[in-house]
Amino acid sequence: MSNPPGASKAQVGAAYIRERINSGDWPVGEAIPKEPELMEILSVGRSTVREAVRSLASLGILETQKGVGTFVRSRTPVPNVLVETYASFDPGEILVFRRALEVEAARQATMKATPEQIDGLKASFEATRAFKDGLLGNSYMGQGAPGHFHNVIFEMAGSGPLSLSYSAAMTVINRGVRRGTIIQGSPPGTGKTDHLNIIAAIESGDPERAANVMAEHIDHDLIPNPEEVQA
């Protein structure tokens, strides 16, 4: 890895992280190593690691979820102007936009999916369930990462514009979840059934079936907080 002359330690660290992401070592949807490991890898202090992570988070490449870890959101920078444009809309509007993206991604993924990719989607489902059930421990930061299942579908869809728009939209939606303006709309356990139905629809090779099943899932997945809307 070559770095420009005069680059700070944080810039060198950020470049290293991007290199690992672009090489596929740290895939979209999965977590990067925790701070202590990055400190050891980069031979730098905690503040330098945090500065490197913050710089990539500002580009939409990384996203930190408190108490869980820091995850790869996108291989390419998500323009801040795009994120802030989406953030100017009401939660309900951005959730409708997310629905459109998810439905088309499911349709495209079904048309393009290889057997290996479908196996990868199934593996993501199993890991996500194990993570949520606490079977993998707090240190597990792989395919069970929150949102990984949907990220895999966008990878399968193979559309750069779709993935870029989704990354920006989810950055805004995750902000809403943290602030309480967006909440979970479905009862516990619904997501498991929905994801199994999505896998079956994609595996069937019927794009419209996959699109419809995804639409049903998104319609009750995340919703605007009624109390915030009334306020």
N, C-alpha and C positions, 0 to 999 in steps of 0.2 A: 504494500500500500504506500503510495507516494503522497506527500502532503506539501502544500505550498509553503515557501520559506516564511518564517515568522508566524506560522499558525500557532494558536494557543493550545494548551493541553486539552481544553474542552473541545476545540474544533477538531483536533486529532481524534479524540474519543468519538465525537459525532460521526466523523468520516469512517471510523472503524465499524461502528454500529450499522451505518448505511451499507457498507461493503458486505457485511454479514447478511443483511436483509436482501440486498440485490442478488447475492449468490444463491439465495434459497436456503441458507443455513438456518435462518430465523424466519419462517414463513409468516405470511399475513394471517392474523388471527391468533398467533401464538405469542407467548410471553418471551421477552428477552431475559437474560440472566438477572438475578437480583443485584442490588448495589454492591455487596461484599465481593461477589464474583467479578463484577465489572471492574471494581477497584483493583483486584488482583491481576486481571487480564491486562488492564491499561497501565498498571503501576502508577496510579494517581489516587488522590484523596476523594473523600465522599462528596465534597462540594464541587469538584471538577466533574464527577460522574453526573451529579444532579444538573449541572449547567448543560452538559452534553445532551442529556435526556430532555430537558426543557426546550432546548433549541430545536430538537426533532419533533417534539410535541407541538411546537408552534407552527411547524410545517405540515402537521396532520399525518406525519409518518408514524409517530408513536402516540399512545394514549395511556395515561396512568389511571388505574382504578383503585381507589383507596382501599387498603386492606386486602387487595387481591394481587396486584402486580402491574407491570408496565407491558403493554401489548403492542404488537405491530399492527397498525391500522391500514397502512398503504405502503407500497414500494416506492411510489413517486410522491413528491410534495403535493399536498392538497392546498390550492391557492387560498390564502386567508380571506381574500375578497369573496370567494365562493362560500366559505363557511359563514362569514358575517352576513352575506346576502341571505342565505337560508335562515340565519338566526333572527332576521328581521321579521319573519313570518310567525304567525301564531302557531302554537304546538299542534293544533288540529290540522293546519295546512301542511306542515312539514311531515306529519304522519301520513297524510294522504299521498304526498309525494313519495315517501318511503314505500308505501303499498305498490305504487306504480312500478318502482324500480325492482322490488322483490318479485313481483308477478312476472315481469319481463325476463328477469334473471332466471327464474325457474323454467320459463319457456325455452330460453336459449340453452340453458344447461341440459335440458332433456334432449334437445336436438343434437348437441355436440358431445355429450358425455361418453367417455370410454369406460369399459368394465373396471379398469384400475381406478378411475376417478370415482365411480360409484362405490367401490370398496373403501376409498378414502372418506367418502361422505358417511358411510356406515360406521367407520372407525371413529370419526368425529362425534357422531351421535352417541356411541357407547362411552367414549371418554367424557363427553359432556354430562351424561347421566351419572357416571361414577364420581365426577367432580362435585356435582350438586348434591349427591348422596353422602359426600364426605368420605368416600372409599379410597381416594387417592392422596388424602392428606393435604395440608395447607401448602406444602412445598411443591405440589404438582402444578406445573405451568405450561402444559402442552396443549393437546387438542381439546382438552376440557375447558379451555378458556372461554369466558362468556362471549357469545357472538360468533365463535369459531365455525359453527355449523353453517350459518348464513354466509360467512366469508368464503367458505369452501364452494358454495353454490355460485357465488359471483366469480370465483376463479374458474369454475367449470364453464360458465357462460362465455368467458373469453372475450369480454368487451371492455376495453379501456375506459371509454366514456361512462359506461354503466358503473364500473367499479369506482371511478373518481367521484361521480355524483353520490354514490352510496356512502363512500367514506366521509364526504363532507356532511351529508345529511345525518349520518350516525354520530358524528362529532357533536352536532347540534342537539340531537335527540338524547344523547348520553348526558349532556349538560342539563337538559330538562329533567331527566331522571334524578340526577344528583340534587337538583333544586326543588324537586317535588312537583313540578308542573306537568310531568308525564309520569304515569303510574302503570303497574301491571294490571291488565284488564281481565285476564283469565284466571280461573281457579287453579290451585296447585295441581300438578299432574297433567294439565291440559297440553302443555308444550310437548311432553313426551309422546302423547298420542298423535299430535299434529305433525311432529317431525318424522315419526314412523310413516304416516300417510304421505308426507312429502317424498320420502325416500322411495316408497312403493310407486308413486306417480312418476317420478323421474325414471325409475328403473323400467317402467312399463313402456317407455318410449313415446308416450302420448303427450305432446307439448301442452295442449289445451287442458288436459286433465291436471297436469302439474301446475299450470297457471291458476286454475280454479281452486285447487287444494291450498296453494300458497296464499291466495286471496282470503280464503276462509280463515287461515291461521293468523294472518296479519290483522284482520278485522277485529280480533279480540286479544291480540298480544299486548300491545302498548296503547294506551288511550290518554287523552288529556285529563288531568285531574279535575273532576267536576267542581271541587271546592275552589280551585284556583280560577276556573272559568267564571264561576259566579262572582268571585271577588273582583 
